């Protein structure tokens, strides 16, 4: 049972089906794995976002499981994640909507999907 807290089977299934509505439903009713910025301070709860050179825009990467995150960063010795529910994800996206340019799910595959941050925020609020 403990492992389920680090995996969203509904999100995995929605991504495998490439079903946008099912992804939105899974995000509203289950959990998502969010990379945590490793700062060396245990109480820090900062989301790790990614950027492209030459821009101040950021990309939010979300994962259906810890394993999916590990597949993206297999060589990193320290991998930390946070488990978000819909309310926490909505709060984060709303607070950072002006700097987020894209959201990717399970970017290392095999069932990657992407969303516009504003569309994802609307889906979370539906």
Biotite code that builds the C-alpha atoms (Angstrom):
import biotite.structure as struc

atoms = struc.array([
    struc.Atom([0.000, 0.000, 0.000], chain_id="A", res_id=1, res_name="UNK", atom_name="CA", element="C"),
    struc.Atom([2.831, 2.432, 0.761], chain_id="A", res_id=2, res_name="UNK", atom_name="CA", element="C"),
    struc.Atom([4.108, 2.257, -2.802], chain_id="A", res_id=3, res_name="UNK", atom_name="CA", element="C"),
    struc.Atom([0.767, 3.527, -4.098], chain_id="A", res_id=4, res_name="UNK", atom_name="CA", element="C"),
    struc.Atom([1.478, 6.842, -2.414], chain_id="A", res_id=5, res_name="UNK", atom_name="CA", element="C"),
    struc.Atom([4.327, 7.253, -4.889], chain_id="A", res_id=6, res_name="UNK", atom_name="CA", element="C"),
    struc.Atom([2.376, 6.160, -7.956], chain_id="A", res_id=7, res_name="UNK", atom_name="CA", element="C"),
    struc.Atom([-0.842, 7.203, -9.615], chain_id="A", res_id=8, res_name="UNK", atom_name="CA", element="C"),
    struc.Atom([-2.301, 4.262, -11.466], chain_id="A", res_id=9, res_name="UNK", atom_name="CA", element="C"),
    struc.Atom([-5.146, 6.404, -12.868], chain_id="A", res_id=10, res_name="UNK", atom_name="CA", element="C"),
    struc.Atom([-2.622, 8.866, -14.308], chain_id="A", res_id=11, res_name="UNK", atom_name="CA", element="C"),
    struc.Atom([-0.490, 6.041, -15.718], chain_id="A", res_id=12, res_name="UNK", atom_name="CA", element="C"),
    struc.Atom([-3.554, 4.569, -17.438], chain_id="A", res_id=13, res_name="UNK", atom_name="CA", element="C"),
    struc.Atom([-4.649, 7.955, -18.791], chain_id="A", res_id=14, res_name="UNK", atom_name="CA", element="C"),
    struc.Atom([-1.189, 8.638, -20.207], chain_id="A", res_id=15, res_name="UNK", atom_name="CA", element="C"),
    struc.Atom([-1.026, 5.152, -21.753], chain_id="A", res_id=16, res_name="UNK", atom_name="CA", element="C"),
    struc.Atom([-4.363, 5.830, -23.455], chain_id="A", res_id=17, res_name="UNK", atom_name="CA", element="C"),
    struc.Atom([-3.249, 9.368, -24.421], chain_id="A", res_id=18, res_name="UNK", atom_name="CA", element="C"),
    struc.Atom([-6.636, 10.479, -23.077], chain_id="A", res_id=19, res_name="UNK", atom_name="CA", element="C"),
    struc.Atom([-6.671, 14.173, -22.167], chain_id="A", res_id=20, res_name="UNK", atom_name="CA", element="C"),
    struc.Atom([-9.961, 13.976, -20.256], chain_id="A", res_id=21, res_name="UNK", atom_name="CA", element="C"),
    struc.Atom([-8.733, 10.984, -18.243], chain_id="A", res_id=22, res_name="UNK", atom_name="CA", element="C"),
    struc.Atom([-5.492, 12.816, -17.401], chain_id="A", res_id=23, res_name="UNK", atom_name="CA", element="C"),
    struc.Atom([-7.510, 15.770, -16.108], chain_id="A", res_id=24, res_name="UNK", atom_name="CA", element="C"),
    struc.Atom([-9.749, 13.434, -14.089], chain_id="A", res_id=25, res_name="UNK", atom_name="CA", element="C"),
    struc.Atom([-6.738, 11.636, -12.602], chain_id="A", res_id=26, res_name="UNK", atom_name="CA", element="C"),
    struc.Atom([-5.138, 14.928, -11.599], chain_id="A", res_id=27, res_name="UNK", atom_name="CA", element="C"),
    struc.Atom([-8.350, 16.108, -9.940], chain_id="A", res_id=28, res_name="UNK", atom_name="CA", element="C"),
    struc.Atom([-8.950, 12.875, -8.022], chain_id="A", res_id=29, res_name="UNK", atom_name="CA", element="C"),
    struc.Atom([-5.569, 11.274, -7.347], chain_id="A", res_id=30, res_name="UNK", atom_name="CA", element="C"),
    struc.Atom([-1.956, 12.341, -6.866], chain_id="A", res_id=31, res_name="UNK", atom_name="CA", element="C"),
    struc.Atom([0.910, 13.399, -9.084], chain_id="A", res_id=32, res_name="UNK", atom_name="CA", element="C"),
    struc.Atom([4.652, 13.194, -8.444], chain_id="A", res_id=33, res_name="UNK", atom_name="CA", element="C"),
    struc.Atom([6.431, 16.552, -8.541], chain_id="A", res_id=34, res_name="UNK", atom_name="CA", element="C"),
    struc.Atom([10.243, 16.840, -8.599], chain_id="A", res_id=35, res_name="UNK", atom_name="CA", element="C"),
    struc.Atom([11.602, 18.589, -5.524], chain_id="A", res_id=36, res_name="UNK", atom_name="CA", element="C"),
    struc.Atom([14.486, 21.015, -5.785], chain_id="A", res_id=37, res_name="UNK", atom_name="CA", element="C"),
    struc.Atom([17.365, 19.571, -3.779], chain_id="A", res_id=38, res_name="UNK", atom_name="CA", element="C"),
    struc.Atom([18.614, 22.453, -1.636], chain_id="A", res_id=39, res_name="UNK", atom_name="CA", element="C"),
    struc.Atom([20.249, 20.666, 1.258], chain_id="A", res_id=40, res_name="UNK", atom_name="CA", element="C"),
    struc.Atom([17.661, 22.086, 3.636], chain_id="A", res_id=41, res_name="UNK", atom_name="CA", element="C"),
    struc.Atom([15.176, 19.352, 4.583], chain_id="A", res_id=42, res_name="UNK", atom_name="CA", element="C"),
    struc.Atom([12.267, 21.719, 5.212], chain_id="A", res_id=43, res_name="UNK", atom_name="CA", element="C"),
    struc.Atom([12.485, 23.343, 1.767], chain_id="A", res_id=44, res_name="UNK", atom_name="CA", element="C"),
    struc.Atom([9.538, 22.328, -0.373], chain_id="A", res_id=45, res_name="UNK", atom_name="CA", element="C"),
    struc.Atom([10.475, 23.983, -3.666], chain_id="A", res_id=46, res_name="UNK", atom_name="CA", element="C"),
    struc.Atom([9.299, 22.510, -6.941], chain_id="A", res_id=47, res_name="UNK", atom_name="CA", element="C"),
    struc.Atom([12.099, 21.755, -9.363], chain_id="A", res_id=48, res_name="UNK", atom_name="CA", element="C"),
    struc.Atom([11.296, 23.359, -12.698], chain_id="A", res_id=49, res_name="UNK", atom_name="CA", element="C"),
    struc.Atom([13.357, 23.260, -15.845], chain_id="A", res_id=50, res_name="UNK", atom_name="CA", element="C"),
    struc.Atom([14.262, 25.996, -18.296], chain_id="A", res_id=51, res_name="UNK", atom_name="CA", element="C"),
    struc.Atom([15.747, 26.564, -21.692], chain_id="A", res_id=52, res_name="UNK", atom_name="CA", element="C"),
    struc.Atom([18.816, 28.709, -22.179], chain_id="A", res_id=53, res_name="UNK", atom_name="CA", element="C"),
    struc.Atom([18.113, 32.294, -23.106], chain_id="A", res_id=54, res_name="UNK", atom_name="CA", element="C"),
    struc.Atom([14.602, 32.455, -21.675], chain_id="A", res_id=55, res_name="UNK", atom_name="CA", element="C"),
    struc.Atom([13.072, 33.172, -18.303], chain_id="A", res_id=56, res_name="UNK", atom_name="CA", element="C"),
    struc.Atom([10.208, 30.756, -18.981], chain_id="A", res_id=57, res_name="UNK", atom_name="CA", element="C"),
    struc.Atom([10.092, 27.420, -17.177], chain_id="A", res_id=58, res_name="UNK", atom_name="CA", element="C"),
    struc.Atom([8.812, 23.937, -17.898], chain_id="A", res_id=59, res_name="UNK", atom_name="CA", element="C"),
    struc.Atom([6.990, 21.970, -15.222], chain_id="A", res_id=60, res_name="UNK", atom_name="CA", element="C"),
    struc.Atom([7.554, 18.226, -15.334], chain_id="A", res_id=61, res_name="UNK", atom_name="CA", element="C"),
    struc.Atom([4.990, 15.991, -13.654], chain_id="A", res_id=62, res_name="UNK", atom_name="CA", element="C"),
    struc.Atom([5.180, 12.241, -13.197], chain_id="A", res_id=63, res_name="UNK", atom_name="CA", element="C"),
    struc.Atom([2.798, 9.360, -12.660], chain_id="A", res_id=64, res_name="UNK", atom_name="CA", element="C"),
    struc.Atom([5.306, 7.611, -10.391], chain_id="A", res_id=65, res_name="UNK", atom_name="CA", element="C"),
    struc.Atom([8.695, 7.893, -8.769], chain_id="A", res_id=66, res_name="UNK", atom_name="CA", element="C"),
    struc.Atom([9.902, 5.307, -11.295], chain_id="A", res_id=67, res_name="UNK", atom_name="CA", element="C"),
    struc.Atom([8.873, 7.590, -14.166], chain_id="A", res_id=68, res_name="UNK", atom_name="CA", element="C"),
    struc.Atom([10.889, 10.436, -12.605], chain_id="A", res_id=69, res_name="UNK", atom_name="CA", element="C"),
    struc.Atom([13.878, 8.155, -12.042], chain_id="A", res_id=70, res_name="UNK", atom_name="CA", element="C"),
    struc.Atom([13.801, 7.219, -15.740], chain_id="A", res_id=71, res_name="UNK", atom_name="CA", element="C"),
    struc.Atom([14.326, 10.892, -16.595], chain_id="A", res_id=72, res_name="UNK", atom_name="CA", element="C"),
    struc.Atom([17.256, 11.419, -14.211], chain_id="A", res_id=73, res_name="UNK", atom_name="CA", element="C"),
    struc.Atom([18.865, 7.974, -13.849], chain_id="A", res_id=74, res_name="UNK", atom_name="CA", element="C"),
    struc.Atom([22.353, 9.332, -13.151], chain_id="A", res_id=75, res_name="UNK", atom_name="CA", element="C"),
    struc.Atom([21.371, 11.767, -10.411], chain_id="A", res_id=76, res_name="UNK", atom_name="CA", element="C"),
    struc.Atom([22.472, 10.435, -7.057], chain_id="A", res_id=77, res_name="UNK", atom_name="CA", element="C"),
    struc.Atom([19.948, 12.482, -5.083], chain_id="A", res_id=78, res_name="UNK", atom_name="CA", element="C"),
    struc.Atom([16.385, 12.419, -6.381], chain_id="A", res_id=79, res_name="UNK", atom_name="CA", element="C"),
    struc.Atom([13.670, 13.928, -4.250], chain_id="A", res_id=80, res_name="UNK", atom_name="CA", element="C"),
    struc.Atom([9.996, 14.250, -5.033], chain_id="A", res_id=81, res_name="UNK", atom_name="CA", element="C"),
    struc.Atom([6.824, 15.555, -3.476], chain_id="A", res_id=82, res_name="UNK", atom_name="CA", element="C"),
    struc.Atom([3.349, 14.096, -3.745], chain_id="A", res_id=83, res_name="UNK", atom_name="CA", element="C"),
    struc.Atom([0.798, 16.703, -4.823], chain_id="A", res_id=84, res_name="UNK", atom_name="CA", element="C"),
    struc.Atom([-2.953, 16.491, -4.855], chain_id="A", res_id=85, res_name="UNK", atom_name="CA", element="C"),
    struc.Atom([-5.170, 18.632, -7.092], chain_id="A", res_id=86, res_name="UNK", atom_name="CA", element="C"),
    struc.Atom([-5.327, 21.559, -4.665], chain_id="A", res_id=87, res_name="UNK", atom_name="CA", element="C"),
    struc.Atom([-1.550, 21.823, -4.285], chain_id="A", res_id=88, res_name="UNK", atom_name="CA", element="C"),
    struc.Atom([-0.981, 21.471, -8.026], chain_id="A", res_id=89, res_name="UNK", atom_name="CA", element="C"),
    struc.Atom([-3.611, 24.105, -8.791], chain_id="A", res_id=90, res_name="UNK", atom_name="CA", element="C"),
    struc.Atom([-2.076, 26.475, -6.241], chain_id="A", res_id=91, res_name="UNK", atom_name="CA", element="C"),
    struc.Atom([1.416, 26.047, -7.701], chain_id="A", res_id=92, res_name="UNK", atom_name="CA", element="C"),
    struc.Atom([0.364, 26.508, -11.326], chain_id="A", res_id=93, res_name="UNK", atom_name="CA", element="C"),
    struc.Atom([-1.791, 29.543, -10.503], chain_id="A", res_id=94, res_name="UNK", atom_name="CA", element="C"),
    struc.Atom([1.071, 31.182, -8.601], chain_id="A", res_id=95, res_name="UNK", atom_name="CA", element="C"),
    struc.Atom([3.562, 30.596, -11.416], chain_id="A", res_id=96, res_name="UNK", atom_name="CA", element="C"),
    struc.Atom([1.382, 30.801, -14.515], chain_id="A", res_id=97, res_name="UNK", atom_name="CA", element="C"),
    struc.Atom([3.298, 33.815, -15.822], chain_id="A", res_id=98, res_name="UNK", atom_name="CA", element="C"),
    struc.Atom([6.614, 31.916, -15.986], chain_id="A", res_id=99, res_name="UNK", atom_name="CA", element="C"),
    struc.Atom([5.439, 28.436, -16.971], chain_id="A", res_id=100, res_name="UNK", atom_name="CA", element="C"),
    struc.Atom([5.506, 27.864, -20.700], chain_id="A", res_id=101, res_name="UNK", atom_name="CA", element="C"),
    struc.Atom([4.706, 24.146, -20.810], chain_id="A", res_id=102, res_name="UNK", atom_name="CA", element="C"),
    struc.Atom([3.838, 21.144, -18.671], chain_id="A", res_id=103, res_name="UNK", atom_name="CA", element="C"),
    struc.Atom([5.052, 17.654, -19.573], chain_id="A", res_id=104, res_name="UNK", atom_name="CA", element="C"),
    struc.Atom([3.907, 14.360, -18.093], chain_id="A", res_id=105, res_name="UNK", atom_name="CA", element="C"),
    struc.Atom([6.299, 11.388, -17.833], chain_id="A", res_id=106, res_name="UNK", atom_name="CA", element="C"),
    struc.Atom([8.750, 13.055, -20.207], chain_id="A", res_id=107, res_name="UNK", atom_name="CA", element="C"),
    struc.Atom([11.078, 10.027, -20.309], chain_id="A", res_id=108, res_name="UNK", atom_name="CA", element="C"),
    struc.Atom([8.240, 8.023, -21.831], chain_id="A", res_id=109, res_name="UNK", atom_name="CA", element="C"),
    struc.Atom([6.862, 5.757, -22.925], chain_id="A", res_id=110, res_name="UNK", atom_name="CA", element="C"),
    struc.Atom([3.586, 7.714, -22.755], chain_id="A", res_id=111, res_name="UNK", atom_name="CA", element="C"),
    struc.Atom([4.617, 11.356, -22.679], chain_id="A", res_id=112, res_name="UNK", atom_name="CA", element="C"),
    struc.Atom([1.969, 14.046, -22.936], chain_id="A", res_id=113, res_name="UNK", atom_name="CA", element="C"),
    struc.Atom([2.136, 17.806, -22.714], chain_id="A", res_id=114, res_name="UNK", atom_name="CA", element="C"),
    struc.Atom([-0.254, 20.581, -21.792], chain_id="A", res_id=115, res_name="UNK", atom_name="CA", element="C"),
    struc.Atom([-0.427, 24.322, -21.795], chain_id="A", res_id=116, res_name="UNK", atom_name="CA", element="C"),
    struc.Atom([-0.257, 25.573, -18.190], chain_id="A", res_id=117, res_name="UNK", atom_name="CA", element="C"),
    struc.Atom([-3.447, 27.645, -18.552], chain_id="A", res_id=118, res_name="UNK", atom_name="CA", element="C"),
    struc.Atom([-5.326, 24.645, -19.979], chain_id="A", res_id=119, res_name="UNK", atom_name="CA", element="C"),
    struc.Atom([-4.118, 22.448, -17.131], chain_id="A", res_id=120, res_name="UNK", atom_name="CA", element="C"),
    struc.Atom([-5.165, 25.058, -14.580], chain_id="A", res_id=121, res_name="UNK", atom_name="CA", element="C"),
    struc.Atom([-8.632, 25.218, -16.154], chain_id="A", res_id=122, res_name="UNK", atom_name="CA", element="C"),
    struc.Atom([-8.885, 21.414, -16.071], chain_id="A", res_id=123, res_name="UNK", atom_name="CA", element="C"),
    struc.Atom([-7.963, 21.364, -12.385], chain_id="A", res_id=124, res_name="UNK", atom_name="CA", element="C"),
    struc.Atom([-10.633, 23.956, -11.663], chain_id="A", res_id=125, res_name="UNK", atom_name="CA", element="C"),
    struc.Atom([-13.357, 22.171, -13.670], chain_id="A", res_id=126, res_name="UNK", atom_name="CA", element="C"),
])
